[in-house]
Amino acid sequence: MTKDLKMERYLKNIKLLVLVMFIWAGCKVDDPELGPAPTADEVKFSATPDSNNPNIIHFKSQAGSVTRAAWDLGNGQTPAGDTVSGAFAVAGEYTVKLTIYKSGGFASASQTIRIAQTNPAMLNREDYNFLTGGSTAVNGKTWVIEKDFPGHLGVGPSSGDGSDSPIWYQAGPNEKKDLGFYDDEMVFNLNNNFAYAYINHGSSFVNGSNAPGLGGVKGDDYALNYTPATNLTWQITEEGGKKYLSISNQGFVAYYTGSSKYQILALSENELYLRANDAANPGNAWYLRLAPKGYIRPVVAKPLKASDLFDQFEANGNITWVAENIVYKTNFDNPFPKPANTSLKVAYYEKQQGDGGQYGNLQTTLDFRLDLSTRNKFSIKVFMPGVNDYTLVKQQVSVKLQNSLEGGNAWQTQKEVIRQVSVANQWVELEFDFSAFSSEVKYDKIVVQLGGEGHPNPGIFYIDDFKLL
């Protein structure tokens, strides 16, 4: 290949790359090799009422051959395809927008459709009825934060990590009292054009990072004097197989995180469980658990068991661990496979440096309460490398038993056994004796912590063969 030909191909590739960047930035660029950019005049579509139900409209793109046709039906639905249908249960005007994509760019156009009458039958949906009480609930349905339930407020990673639980933090029962949180009432109405009323009795609990969005001052979370808007509405939409609850006009539900859109994790007659991203901290997602005003959740105790518990940190074991503010890896190569522990694979446990790692640990919440009257001792093998600075990080292992029902306050009533490790660079097996608490019947959570807590110093450790004796 000649030098000139190489240069020609190089310039052509650069040209194509720049063209793609312009297109995705919303620019329309005509290029003879990709075809002309479409114009708004080309974006035409028909809207035909269903012959059996005029509140269902069938839309058909009349833009000819396109790469993609994307719709915003103005009712929360955003389907794709040349032919789509939309359900419009409530009378009114809806702006329907079609965007077509071609090789040379994209273009959009809108038209307004008018729905003459509300169709009550289309409002008779299970999720609508659970949220609002249905069409017979003239004043709607009032929800409040379920303050006595652990985890009624919590935070976890925004990605979800496949889990619908706030693994970083869960508020304990009544933990946020006196912060303008527990007296808030959220009223959802089906009859009054999907009206939403937020009654905060003068103050709202705000996330400090997002407080300026309501006129507050950035800082720690606090109660802010705030008057909610009175013209709020709600809607439920479905995106990617997930349902979302959205509040209009920057409205929110009880705790302000800068978001008005919530993923619905659970919705039933007596439960509304929501998840919303933190606008100021994209890595965070906040969780809110609500119940109907006046509802008292029945207390169902977990069964009391003395079942086997074990984990070799390979493919076997019956414990599901959650790593909280530590680096945790299973199936990790044994750094010292000698007679004290010849297992080829162990677990890697790294205490993080900084304030965020001060209370890092490994934990599991069981589906039963531990019967300590018959089995009350745990053992674990530990390897503490000599590279750690043990003048800063503690040369110890702690096992704690907690009551998960107490949420973020569980540490206050926990039972803890701490064992010191006298040697480094060797595997040692430690035993944790809880026989002094054999009459206790409330613990369903186990916490394992290495290197101590309450300090910002890092450390690397290895563990293996955790079990209930």
GILIN-V15897 format. One record per residue. N is the residue number from 1. PHI is phi in whole degrees, 0 to 359 (none if undefined). D_LAST is the distance of its C-alpha to the last C-alpha in Angstrom with 2 decimals. Layout:
BEGIN
n=N phi=PHI d_last=D_LAST
n=N phi=PHI d_last=D_LAST
END
This chain:
BEGIN
n=1 phi=none d_last=72.82
n=2 phi=284 d_last=75.31
n=3 phi=298 d_last=74.44
n=4 phi=295 d_last=76.22
n=5 phi=293 d_last=74.27
n=6 phi=299 d_last=70.95
n=7 phi=297 d_last=72.02
n=8 phi=297 d_last=73.16
n=9 phi=293 d_last=69.80
n=10 phi=299 d_last=67.97
n=11 phi=295 d_last=70.10
n=12 phi=295 d_last=69.65
n=13 phi=296 d_last=65.83
n=14 phi=298 d_last=66.02
n=15 phi=298 d_last=68.31
n=16 phi=295 d_last=65.95
n=17 phi=298 d_last=62.99
n=18 phi=298 d_last=65.02
n=19 phi=298 d_last=66.19
n=20 phi=298 d_last=62.66
n=21 phi=297 d_last=61.75
n=22 phi=295 d_last=64.80
n=23 phi=297 d_last=64.06
n=24 phi=287 d_last=60.50
n=25 phi=275 d_last=61.79
n=26 phi=95 d_last=64.01
n=27 phi=269 d_last=67.20
n=28 phi=252 d_last=69.50
n=29 phi=234 d_last=70.95
n=30 phi=279 d_last=73.55
n=31 phi=216 d_last=73.29
n=32 phi=299 d_last=75.38
n=33 phi=280 d_last=72.58
n=34 phi=256 d_last=70.08
n=35 phi=101 d_last=72.54
n=36 phi=289 d_last=73.82
n=37 phi=288 d_last=71.58
n=38 phi=290 d_last=71.78
n=39 phi=241 d_last=73.50
n=40 phi=298 d_last=72.88
n=41 phi=296 d_last=75.98
n=42 phi=282 d_last=74.26
n=43 phi=275 d_last=71.34
n=44 phi=234 d_last=72.54
n=45 phi=206 d_last=70.73
n=46 phi=261 d_last=71.59
n=47 phi=228 d_last=69.98
n=48 phi=241 d_last=70.58
n=49 phi=297 d_last=69.45
n=50 phi=294 d_last=67.81
n=51 phi=294 d_last=70.34
n=52 phi=258 d_last=68.13
n=53 phi=211 d_last=66.53
n=54 phi=293 d_last=68.40
n=55 phi=272 d_last=65.25
n=56 phi=249 d_last=63.85
n=57 phi=246 d_last=65.66
n=58 phi=260 d_last=65.74
n=59 phi=250 d_last=66.29
n=60 phi=223 d_last=67.72
n=61 phi=292 d_last=68.31
n=62 phi=243 d_last=71.94
n=63 phi=268 d_last=71.43
n=64 phi=79 d_last=71.70
n=65 phi=285 d_last=69.46
n=66 phi=225 d_last=66.68
n=67 phi=286 d_last=63.46
n=68 phi=203 d_last=61.52
n=69 phi=239 d_last=62.40
n=70 phi=243 d_last=60.13
n=71 phi=240 d_last=60.74
n=72 phi=235 d_last=60.06
n=73 phi=276 d_last=61.19
n=74 phi=78 d_last=61.21
n=75 phi=236 d_last=58.84
n=76 phi=96 d_last=55.54
n=77 phi=269 d_last=55.72
n=78 phi=226 d_last=55.98
n=79 phi=280 d_last=56.40
n=80 phi=224 d_last=57.87
n=81 phi=133 d_last=60.41
n=82 phi=293 d_last=64.13
n=83 phi=233 d_last=63.86
n=84 phi=221 d_last=61.45
n=85 phi=231 d_last=61.43
n=86 phi=230 d_last=60.59
n=87 phi=255 d_last=59.98
n=88 phi=233 d_last=61.81
n=89 phi=288 d_last=61.16
n=90 phi=256 d_last=62.94
n=91 phi=298 d_last=66.64
n=92 phi=149 d_last=67.66
n=93 phi=254 d_last=68.37
n=94 phi=232 d_last=65.86
n=95 phi=267 d_last=66.38
n=96 phi=257 d_last=65.33
n=97 phi=241 d_last=64.98
n=98 phi=245 d_last=65.08
n=99 phi=242 d_last=64.30
n=100 phi=251 d_last=65.40
n=101 phi=240 d_last=64.36
n=102 phi=232 d_last=66.56
n=103 phi=298 d_last=66.53
n=104 phi=267 d_last=68.79
n=105 phi=147 d_last=66.84
n=106 phi=214 d_last=66.25
n=107 phi=207 d_last=68.13
n=108 phi=227 d_last=67.54
n=109 phi=206 d_last=69.64
n=110 phi=229 d_last=69.09
n=111 phi=212 d_last=70.81
n=112 phi=261 d_last=70.42
n=113 phi=248 d_last=69.85
n=114 phi=241 d_last=70.62
n=115 phi=256 d_last=68.80
n=116 phi=287 d_last=71.22
n=117 phi=224 d_last=69.00
n=118 phi=287 d_last=65.40
n=119 phi=255 d_last=63.78
n=120 phi=302 d_last=61.56
n=121 phi=298 d_last=60.04
n=122 phi=284 d_last=58.56
n=123 phi=271 d_last=56.87
n=124 phi=276 d_last=55.07
n=125 phi=252 d_last=51.85
n=126 phi=300 d_last=48.37
n=127 phi=294 d_last=47.30
n=128 phi=298 d_last=50.57
n=129 phi=293 d_last=50.23
n=130 phi=298 d_last=46.67
n=131 phi=288 d_last=47.70
n=132 phi=249 d_last=51.07
n=133 phi=89 d_last=51.15
n=134 phi=88 d_last=53.69
n=135 phi=292 d_last=57.47
n=136 phi=278 d_last=57.77
n=137 phi=274 d_last=56.01
n=138 phi=301 d_last=59.20
n=139 phi=264 d_last=57.51
n=140 phi=77 d_last=54.48
n=141 phi=235 d_last=50.84
n=142 phi=258 d_last=49.33
n=143 phi=245 d_last=45.87
n=144 phi=224 d_last=44.03
n=145 phi=295 d_last=40.89
n=146 phi=278 d_last=37.96
n=147 phi=297 d_last=37.27
n=148 phi=271 d_last=34.62
n=149 phi=260 d_last=32.36
n=150 phi=299 d_last=29.92
n=151 phi=86 d_last=31.14
n=152 phi=294 d_last=34.74
n=153 phi=226 d_last=35.68
n=154 phi=199 d_last=33.74
n=155 phi=220 d_last=34.28
n=156 phi=207 d_last=32.98
n=157 phi=294 d_last=34.53
n=158 phi=293 d_last=37.86
n=159 phi=288 d_last=37.08
n=160 phi=87 d_last=34.46
n=161 phi=50 d_last=32.21
n=162 phi=75 d_last=31.92
n=163 phi=238 d_last=30.23
n=164 phi=255 d_last=32.03
n=165 phi=217 d_last=30.08
n=166 phi=278 d_last=30.85
n=167 phi=285 d_last=27.93
n=168 phi=277 d_last=29.56
n=169 phi=204 d_last=30.26
n=170 phi=226 d_last=30.18
n=171 phi=290 d_last=32.25
n=172 phi=283 d_last=30.73
n=173 phi=307 d_last=32.66
n=174 phi=59 d_last=36.20
n=175 phi=291 d_last=35.45
n=176 phi=255 d_last=38.86
n=177 phi=295 d_last=41.10
n=178 phi=66 d_last=44.61
n=179 phi=240 d_last=44.81
n=180 phi=64 d_last=47.13
n=181 phi=244 d_last=44.35
n=182 phi=279 d_last=43.35
n=183 phi=264 d_last=46.92
n=184 phi=290 d_last=47.89
n=185 phi=235 d_last=49.01
n=186 phi=247 d_last=49.29
n=187 phi=249 d_last=51.79
n=188 phi=252 d_last=52.15
n=189 phi=238 d_last=55.31
n=190 phi=268 d_last=56.40
n=191 phi=282 d_last=59.95
n=192 phi=260 d_last=61.23
n=193 phi=52 d_last=61.05
n=194 phi=61 d_last=57.30
n=195 phi=287 d_last=57.64
n=196 phi=233 d_last=54.77
n=197 phi=244 d_last=55.02
n=198 phi=251 d_last=52.83
n=199 phi=253 d_last=53.25
n=200 phi=251 d_last=51.73
n=201 phi=55 d_last=53.68
n=202 phi=106 d_last=54.97
n=203 phi=217 d_last=52.02
n=204 phi=232 d_last=49.36
n=205 phi=278 d_last=46.06
n=206 phi=237 d_last=46.56
n=207 phi=287 d_last=44.53
n=208 phi=304 d_last=46.03
n=209 phi=294 d_last=46.55
n=210 phi=257 d_last=48.52
n=211 phi=307 d_last=50.25
n=212 phi=303 d_last=53.62
n=213 phi=295 d_last=53.82
n=214 phi=248 d_last=54.48
n=215 phi=89 d_last=56.59
n=216 phi=271 d_last=53.84
n=217 phi=249 d_last=52.97
n=218 phi=297 d_last=50.24
n=219 phi=165 d_last=47.36
n=220 phi=292 d_last=44.30
n=221 phi=298 d_last=43.85
n=222 phi=199 d_last=46.10
n=223 phi=275 d_last=48.24
n=224 phi=246 d_last=51.57
n=225 phi=296 d_last=54.73
n=226 phi=205 d_last=55.50
n=227 phi=251 d_last=57.70
n=228 phi=293 d_last=56.48
n=229 phi=294 d_last=59.01
n=230 phi=252 d_last=60.39
n=231 phi=248 d_last=61.21
n=232 phi=273 d_last=57.74
n=233 phi=227 d_last=56.77
n=234 phi=233 d_last=53.65
n=235 phi=207 d_last=53.06
n=236 phi=249 d_last=50.29
n=237 phi=235 d_last=50.48
n=238 phi=236 d_last=48.54
n=239 phi=222 d_last=47.95
n=240 phi=58 d_last=46.06
n=241 phi=81 d_last=44.45
n=242 phi=245 d_last=43.24
n=243 phi=262 d_last=44.90
n=244 phi=230 d_last=46.10
n=245 phi=253 d_last=47.56
n=246 phi=239 d_last=50.33
n=247 phi=248 d_last=52.36
n=248 phi=286 d_last=55.96
n=249 phi=54 d_last=57.75
n=250 phi=60 d_last=54.66
n=251 phi=287 d_last=53.15
n=252 phi=209 d_last=49.44
n=253 phi=248 d_last=46.76
n=254 phi=66 d_last=45.81
n=255 phi=235 d_last=44.46
n=256 phi=275 d_last=46.81
n=257 phi=241 d_last=45.37
n=258 phi=88 d_last=48.68
n=259 phi=241 d_last=48.00
n=260 phi=245 d_last=49.63
n=261 phi=237 d_last=47.78
n=262 phi=233 d_last=44.36
n=263 phi=285 d_last=42.25
n=264 phi=273 d_last=41.42
n=265 phi=274 d_last=37.71
n=266 phi=204 d_last=37.95
n=267 phi=213 d_last=40.98
n=268 phi=215 d_last=41.17
n=269 phi=302 d_last=42.98
n=270 phi=237 d_last=40.61
n=271 phi=212 d_last=38.98
n=272 phi=227 d_last=40.42
n=273 phi=241 d_last=37.98
n=274 phi=237 d_last=39.76
n=275 phi=222 d_last=39.21
n=276 phi=224 d_last=41.93
n=277 phi=287 d_last=42.35
n=278 phi=277 d_last=43.18
n=279 phi=298 d_last=46.80
n=280 phi=274 d_last=46.61
n=281 phi=229 d_last=43.26
n=282 phi=303 d_last=43.05
n=283 phi=283 d_last=39.44
n=284 phi=258 d_last=38.39
n=285 phi=231 d_last=38.21
n=286 phi=260 d_last=38.17
n=287 phi=243 d_last=36.69
n=288 phi=229 d_last=38.29
n=289 phi=244 d_last=37.23
n=290 phi=239 d_last=40.10
n=291 phi=221 d_last=40.75
n=292 phi=300 d_last=44.10
n=293 phi=303 d_last=45.64
n=294 phi=91 d_last=44.75
n=295 phi=282 d_last=41.76
n=296 phi=241 d_last=38.67
n=297 phi=290 d_last=35.51
n=298 phi=295 d_last=33.77
n=299 phi=271 d_last=30.32
n=300 phi=244 d_last=27.83
n=301 phi=285 d_last=24.36
n=302 phi=292 d_last=21.39
n=303 phi=295 d_last=19.64
n=304 phi=266 d_last=16.77
n=305 phi=223 d_last=13.72
n=306 phi=238 d_last=10.11
n=307 phi=283 d_last=10.16
n=308 phi=296 d_last=8.16
n=309 phi=226 d_last=8.40
n=310 phi=201 d_last=9.13
n=311 phi=203 d_last=12.31
n=312 phi=260 d_last=14.13
n=313 phi=61 d_last=17.08
n=314 phi=240 d_last=19.41
n=315 phi=278 d_last=20.50
n=316 phi=259 d_last=17.18
n=317 phi=129 d_last=14.37
n=318 phi=234 d_last=14.34
n=319 phi=242 d_last=14.56
n=320 phi=258 d_last=18.11
n=321 phi=268 d_last=18.55
n=322 phi=239 d_last=21.74
n=323 phi=271 d_last=23.18
n=324 phi=248 d_last=25.20
n=325 phi=58 d_last=27.92
n=326 phi=224 d_last=26.29
n=327 phi=265 d_last=26.99
n=328 phi=228 d_last=24.01
n=329 phi=224 d_last=24.25
n=330 phi=262 d_last=21.98
n=331 phi=53 d_last=22.97
n=332 phi=265 d_last=24.36
n=333 phi=300 d_last=25.53
n=334 phi=297 d_last=23.40
n=335 phi=286 d_last=25.70
n=336 phi=208 d_last=24.71
n=337 phi=283 d_last=23.49
n=338 phi=246 d_last=23.26
n=339 phi=311 d_last=21.15
n=340 phi=296 d_last=18.40
n=341 phi=198 d_last=17.94
n=342 phi=271 d_last=20.49
n=343 phi=301 d_last=19.50
n=344 phi=285 d_last=22.79
n=345 phi=237 d_last=21.57
n=346 phi=221 d_last=19.49
n=347 phi=247 d_last=19.94
n=348 phi=260 d_last=22.81
n=349 phi=230 d_last=22.61
n=350 phi=240 d_last=25.96
n=351 phi=284 d_last=26.70
n=352 phi=281 d_last=30.18
n=353 phi=277 d_last=33.19
n=354 phi=105 d_last=35.12
n=355 phi=298 d_last=34.74
n=356 phi=294 d_last=33.16
n=357 phi=259 d_last=30.09
n=358 phi=298 d_last=29.52
n=359 phi=240 d_last=26.60
n=360 phi=299 d_last=25.25
n=361 phi=195 d_last=21.58
n=362 phi=245 d_last=19.22
n=363 phi=217 d_last=18.18
n=364 phi=216 d_last=17.20
n=365 phi=250 d_last=18.30
n=366 phi=274 d_last=16.60
n=367 phi=267 d_last=18.81
n=368 phi=211 d_last=17.01
n=369 phi=269 d_last=15.99
n=370 phi=286 d_last=12.49
n=371 phi=272 d_last=12.39
n=372 phi=280 d_last=10.95
n=373 phi=287 d_last=12.50
n=374 phi=248 d_last=9.95
n=375 phi=226 d_last=6.52
n=376 phi=218 d_last=7.27
n=377 phi=230 d_last=5.40
n=378 phi=241 d_last=5.55
n=379 phi=226 d_last=6.98
n=380 phi=205 d_last=10.28
n=381 phi=264 d_last=13.30
n=382 phi=224 d_last=16.58
n=383 phi=236 d_last=20.24
n=384 phi=249 d_last=22.89
n=385 phi=295 d_last=26.41
n=386 phi=288 d_last=29.18
n=387 phi=288 d_last=31.48
n=388 phi=290 d_last=29.99
n=389 phi=269 d_last=32.05
n=390 phi=279 d_last=29.65
n=391 phi=276 d_last=32.49
n=392 phi=248 d_last=32.15
n=393 phi=260 d_last=28.60
n=394 phi=280 d_last=25.83
n=395 phi=269 d_last=23.66
n=396 phi=210 d_last=20.45
n=397 phi=232 d_last=17.36
n=398 phi=237 d_last=16.61
n=399 phi=241 d_last=13.92
n=400 phi=237 d_last=15.60
n=401 phi=249 d_last=15.09
n=402 phi=230 d_last=18.44
n=403 phi=256 d_last=20.53
n=404 phi=296 d_last=22.26
n=405 phi=294 d_last=25.16
n=406 phi=269 d_last=26.28
n=407 phi=52 d_last=26.94
n=408 phi=293 d_last=28.28
n=409 phi=263 d_last=27.89
n=410 phi=300 d_last=24.11
n=411 phi=297 d_last=23.80
n=412 phi=288 d_last=25.84
n=413 phi=242 d_last=23.33
n=414 phi=291 d_last=20.06
n=415 phi=247 d_last=17.45
n=416 phi=230 d_last=16.84
n=417 phi=236 d_last=15.12
n=418 phi=246 d_last=17.04
n=419 phi=239 d_last=16.56
n=420 phi=276 d_last=19.69
n=421 phi=247 d_last=20.14
n=422 phi=273 d_last=22.91
n=423 phi=233 d_last=23.92
n=424 phi=250 d_last=25.11
n=425 phi=61 d_last=25.53
n=426 phi=217 d_last=22.55
n=427 phi=281 d_last=19.01
n=428 phi=230 d_last=16.55
n=429 phi=252 d_last=12.76
n=430 phi=248 d_last=11.76
n=431 phi=241 d_last=9.07
n=432 phi=240 d_last=9.67
n=433 phi=260 d_last=9.73
n=434 phi=251 d_last=11.06
n=435 phi=297 d_last=11.62
n=436 phi=293 d_last=15.27
n=437 phi=244 d_last=15.32
n=438 phi=296 d_last=13.85
n=439 phi=274 d_last=17.29
n=440 phi=286 d_last=17.38
n=441 phi=228 d_last=17.66
n=442 phi=244 d_last=19.09
n=443 phi=267 d_last=16.59
n=444 phi=230 d_last=16.47
n=445 phi=226 d_last=16.55
n=446 phi=242 d_last=14.35
n=447 phi=238 d_last=16.46
n=448 phi=246 d_last=15.88
n=449 phi=223 d_last=18.98
n=450 phi=244 d_last=20.30
n=451 phi=87 d_last=23.59
n=452 phi=81 d_last=23.94
n=453 phi=221 d_last=26.00
n=454 phi=79 d_last=29.50
n=455 phi=217 d_last=31.28
n=456 phi=267 d_last=32.89
n=457 phi=272 d_last=32.00
n=458 phi=273 d_last=30.48
n=459 phi=191 d_last=27.86
n=460 phi=245 d_last=26.33
n=461 phi=220 d_last=22.73
n=462 phi=228 d_last=20.51
n=463 phi=226 d_last=16.80
n=464 phi=199 d_last=14.64
n=465 phi=52 d_last=11.30
n=466 phi=278 d_last=9.50
n=467 phi=200 d_last=6.15
n=468 phi=269 d_last=3.81
n=469 phi=280 d_last=0.00
END
